[in-house]
């Protein structure tokens, strides 16, 4: 396994980051089996593990904590906070009140006294970014966090956070965690260039487009996979399935599986530090590890560009972040009596 520097932190991480979302009730509820998967990933040279408090309501962190006993010092451990962890409206978000509590809970579940990377799981339009960065700075100074990061921030929010940190003398986001795959290339337009400009590491999620780029979802065929049962709209989006039908023969021509083509594409971008893999079973992990040495030629990358132009998204990944201006019609529509030109 080769290693890359996580932004300008000096921390060395593997190009594959083990995502732990599928460990626990929503994926693999067998703790012992999940631990075996984690250990095999570590034995293969993966030294980067990413989880979140929200994954199976803390169960994922508990599994990761048990798996890392005796191996913690050799692992770059990342977790996230922001998404709801209870019915109380203050058990979520990016306020100081919640982030301090959320980190303490995560440390307890993980069985450690610090995390190497603490990330804001989603943007928080209702919270001043200075409030969030101030709280995170104090957690770094307390020795409970080594570096801080964000997830799914638009490029403008990344820039605002960087400027706020510099102006106020606060810790700045060292990483960004956006979605990225052959089908979801929008971040190539601004997010990845902005991350490179500010020396931020990018650990990208859903490099297999929520499972569409595994080859198990084909046009006109009924998928019987685990994720197919979640009812994600992007799994049946005809536009995305049309692209999959073009990628399958390209992968065959290249001599690799569609999964390996998709993973190799993702980590080939110079702005990407690591791609998060989310195996639910040992077979999933074995398949992903088998493609770790795959290298795509310029010719193959050009052919992918011809199918999905750089900087474009094919449809929308269901879990992708939409800002309030997209979610709320009232924010993009004038009052009826103000809409006319005359």
C-alpha positions in Angstrom: 0.0 0.0 0.0 1.3 3.4 -0.9 0.7 6.4 1.4 -0.2 10.0 0.7 0.0 13.1 2.9 -3.4 14.2 4.2 -3.4 17.8 3.0 -0.6 19.7 4.7 -1.1 18.0 8.1 2.0 15.8 7.6 -0.2 12.7 8.4 0.3 9.8 6.1 -2.7 7.9 5.0 -3.6 5.1 2.6 -5.4 5.9 -0.7 -8.2 3.6 0.5 -9.9 4.8 3.6 -12.0 2.2 5.4 -15.5 3.6 5.9 -17.4 2.1 8.8 -20.9 3.1 7.9 -21.9 -0.5 7.0 -20.8 -1.8 10.4 -23.8 -2.0 12.7 -27.5 -2.3 12.4 -27.9 -0.7 9.0 -25.3 -2.9 7.4 -23.5 -5.8 9.1 -24.9 -6.3 12.7 -22.4 -9.0 13.5 -19.8 -7.3 15.6 -17.2 -10.1 15.4 -17.5 -10.3 11.6 -17.2 -6.5 11.3 -14.1 -6.6 13.5 -12.6 -9.3 11.3 -13.2 -7.1 8.2 -11.5 -4.1 9.9 -8.5 -6.2 10.9 -8.1 -7.6 7.4 -8.2 -4.0 6.0 -5.5 -3.0 8.5 -3.4 -6.1 7.7 -3.6 -5.1 4.0 -2.0 -1.7 4.7 -5.1 0.5 5.1 -4.3 2.8 8.0 -7.2 5.2 7.7 -10.6 4.5 9.3 -13.6 6.9 9.0 -16.8 6.6 11.0 -19.4 8.9 12.5 -21.6 9.0 15.5 -24.7 8.9 13.3 -23.9 5.5 11.8 -26.3 3.0 13.5 -26.6 5.5 16.3 -23.1 5.0 17.7 -22.9 1.3 17.1 -20.4 1.7 14.3 -18.1 3.7 16.6 -18.4 1.0 19.2 -17.4 -1.7 16.7 -14.4 0.3 15.5 -13.3 0.9 19.0 -13.3 -2.8 19.8 -11.5 -3.5 16.6 -8.7 -1.0 17.3 -7.8 -2.2 20.8 -4.1 -2.8 20.7 -3.8 -1.2 17.3 -4.9 2.3 17.9 -1.5 3.9 17.6 -1.1 2.6 14.0 -4.4 3.9 12.7 -5.4 7.4 11.6 -8.9 7.5 13.1 -11.6 9.9 11.9 -15.1 10.5 13.0 -17.9 13.0 12.4 -20.7 14.9 14.2 -23.7 17.0 13.2 -26.5 14.7 12.2 -29.3 14.0 14.8 -28.4 11.7 17.7 -31.7 12.0 19.5 -35.1 13.7 19.5 -33.8 16.8 21.4 -33.2 19.6 18.8 -29.9 20.3 20.5 -28.6 16.8 20.0 -27.4 17.7 16.5 -25.8 20.5 14.5 -22.5 22.3 14.7 -22.9 24.5 17.8 -20.3 24.5 20.6 -22.9 23.1 22.9 -23.4 20.0 20.8 -19.9 19.4 19.3 -18.2 19.2 22.7 -20.8 16.7 23.9 -20.7 14.7 20.6 -17.0 14.3 20.7 -17.0 13.1 24.3 -19.6 10.5 23.4 -17.6 9.4 20.3 -14.4 9.1 22.4 -16.2 6.9 24.9 -17.6 4.7 22.2 -14.3 4.5 20.3 -12.4 3.7 23.5 -9.7 6.3 22.9 -8.7 9.7 24.4 -8.4 11.4 21.0 -9.3 11.2 17.3 -6.9 12.2 14.6 -9.6 13.9 12.5 -12.9 15.3 13.7 -15.3 16.4 11.0 -18.5 18.3 10.6 -20.8 15.8 8.9 -22.8 18.4 6.9 -22.9 22.2 6.5 -24.9 24.1 9.2 -26.5 27.2 7.7 -28.1 28.1 11.0 -24.7 28.3 12.8 -22.0 31.0 12.5 -18.9 29.3 11.2 -16.8 31.2 13.8 -18.9 29.5 16.5 -18.0 26.1 15.0 -14.4 26.8 14.4 -13.9 28.3 17.9 -15.3 25.1 19.5 -13.2 22.8 17.3 -10.1 24.9 18.1 -10.6 24.4 21.8 -11.0 20.7 21.3 -7.7 20.6 19.4 -6.0 22.6 22.1 -7.4 20.2 24.7 -5.5 17.4 22.9 -8.7 15.5 22.1 -8.5 16.2 18.3 -5.5 16.4 16.1 -7.0 18.0 13.0 -10.5 19.2 11.9 -12.4 18.8 8.7 -15.7 19.3 6.9 -18.0 17.2 4.7 -20.1 18.2 1.7 -19.3 21.9 2.0 -19.9 23.9 -1.2 -16.7 25.7 -2.4 -18.0 29.1 -1.2 -18.4 27.7 2.4 -14.9 26.2 2.3 -13.4 29.6 1.3 -15.5 31.4 4.0 -14.3 28.9 6.7 -10.6 29.4 5.6 -10.9 33.2 5.7 -12.7 33.1 9.1 -10.0 30.9 10.6 -7.2 33.2 9.4 -9.0 36.3 10.5 -9.8 35.0 14.0 -6.7 33.0 14.6 -8.6 29.7 14.7 -7.9 26.2 13.6 -8.8 25.7 10.0 -10.4 22.8 8.2 -7.6 20.6 7.0 -9.8 18.2 5.1 -13.0 18.1 3.1 -15.2 15.0 2.5 -17.3 15.3 -0.6 -19.0 12.7 -2.8 -17.1 11.8 -5.9 -17.3 9.1 -8.6 -17.4 8.7 -12.3 -21.1 9.6 -12.1 -20.6 12.5 -9.7 -17.9 14.7 -11.0 -19.3 18.1 -10.1 -16.6 18.7 -7.4 -13.9 18.8 -10.1 -15.2 22.2 -11.1 -14.6 24.1 -7.8 -14.5 22.0 -4.7 -11.3 20.0 -5.5 -9.4 23.0 -6.9 -10.3 25.0 -3.8 -9.1 22.2 -1.6 -5.8 22.1 -3.5 -5.5 25.9 -3.2 -5.8 25.7 0.6 -3.8 22.6 1.1 -6.7 20.5 2.2 -6.9 16.8 2.0 -9.9 15.4 0.2 -11.3 12.0 1.4 -14.1 11.3 -1.0 -17.2 9.2 -0.2 -19.3 7.0 -2.5 -16.6 6.3 -5.2 -18.9 3.5 -6.4 -21.8 5.9 -6.7 -23.9 4.2 -4.0 -23.2 0.8 -5.5 -24.2 1.6 -9.1 -20.5 1.2 -10.2 -20.2 -2.3 -9.0 -21.8 -3.8 -12.0 -24.6 -5.3 -10.0 -27.1 -2.7 -11.1 -28.0 -2.9 -14.8 -30.6 -1.4 -17.0 -33.7 -3.5 -17.2 -32.6 -5.8 -14.4 -33.9 -6.0 -10.8 -31.1 -5.6 -8.3 -31.3 -7.8 -5.2 -28.5 -6.2 -3.2 -28.5 -4.9 0.3 -28.4 -1.2 -0.7 -31.1 -1.8 -3.3 -33.5 -2.3 -0.4 -33.1 1.3 0.9 -35.2 2.7 -2.0 -32.6 5.2 -3.2 -33.9 7.0 -6.3 -30.4 7.2 -7.8 -30.3 3.4 -8.1 -33.0 3.5 -10.7 -32.2 6.8 -12.4 -32.2 6.0 -16.1 -29.5 8.6 -16.9 -27.1 7.0 -14.5 -27.9 3.5 -15.6 -27.3 4.5 -19.3 -23.8 5.6 -18.3 -23.2 2.3 -16.4 -24.1 0.5 -19.7 -21.3 2.4 -21.4 -18.8 1.9 -18.6 -19.2 -1.9 -18.4 -17.7 -2.6 -21.9 -15.0 0.0 -21.3 -14.0 -1.8 -18.1 -14.0 -5.1 -20.0 -11.8 -3.6 -22.7 -9.4 -2.3 -20.1 -9.2 -5.7 -18.5 -10.6 -4.8 -15.1 -13.9 -5.0 -13.3 -16.2 -2.0 -13.2 -15.6 -1.7 -9.5 -11.8 -1.5 -10.0 -12.2 0.9 -12.9 -14.4 3.2 -10.7 -12.0 3.1 -7.7 -8.9 3.7 -9.8 -10.5 6.6 -11.5 -11.4 8.2 -8.2 -7.9 8.1 -6.6 -6.2 9.2 -9.9 -7.3 12.8 -9.4 -4.4 14.8 -7.9 -6.8 16.6 -5.5 -8.0 13.3 -4.0 -6.1 12.0 -1.0 -8.2 8.9 -0.2 -11.4 7.3 -1.4 -13.6 5.9 1.3 -14.6 2.2 0.8 -17.6 0.9 2.7 -17.5 -2.9 2.6 -20.4 -4.7 4.4 -18.9 -8.2 4.0 -15.5 -9.8 3.7 -16.2 -10.6 0.1 -16.8 -6.9 -0.6 -13.4 -6.0 1.0 -11.6 -8.8 -0.8 -12.9 -7.5 -4.1 -11.9 -3.9 -3.4 -8.4 -4.9 -2.2 -7.9 -7.0 -5.3 -8.0 -3.8 -7.4 -5.7 -1.8 -5.3 -2.9 -2.0 -7.9 -5.1 -1.0 -10.8 -3.7 1.9 -12.8 -5.7 3.6 -15.6 -3.9 4.9 -18.7 -4.5 8.4 -20.1 -6.4 6.7 -22.9 -8.8 5.0 -20.6 -9.3 8.3 -18.6 -9.9 10.1 -21.8 -12.6 7.5 -22.7 -14.2 8.1 -19.3 -14.2 11.8 -19.9 -16.0 11.2 -23.2 -18.7 9.3 -21.4 -19.0 11.7 -18.5 -17.5 15.1 -19.1 -15.2 16.5 -16.4 -17.0 18.6 -13.8 -20.5 17.2 -14.5 -22.9 15.1 -12.5 -25.2 12.5 -14.0 -28.4 12.9 -12.1 -28.1 13.3 -8.3 -26.8 11.1 -5.6 -29.6 10.8 -3.0 -27.3 11.5 0.0 -25.7 14.5 -1.6 -26.1 17.8 0.3 -28.5 20.4 -1.1 -28.3 23.9 0.4 -31.4 25.6 1.7 -31.7 27.6 -1.5 -32.3 24.4 -3.4 -34.5 22.7 -0.8 -36.7 25.6 0.0 -38.7 27.1 -2.9 -39.4 30.4 -1.0 -35.6 31.2 -1.2 -35.6 31.2 -5.0 -39.0 32.7 -5.7 -39.9 36.3 -5.3 -43.4 37.1 -3.9 -46.0 36.8 -6.6 -46.6 40.6 -6.9 -42.8 41.1 -7.4 -42.2 38.6 -10.2 -43.3 40.6 -13.2 -41.0 42.9 -15.1 -43.6 45.7 -15.4 
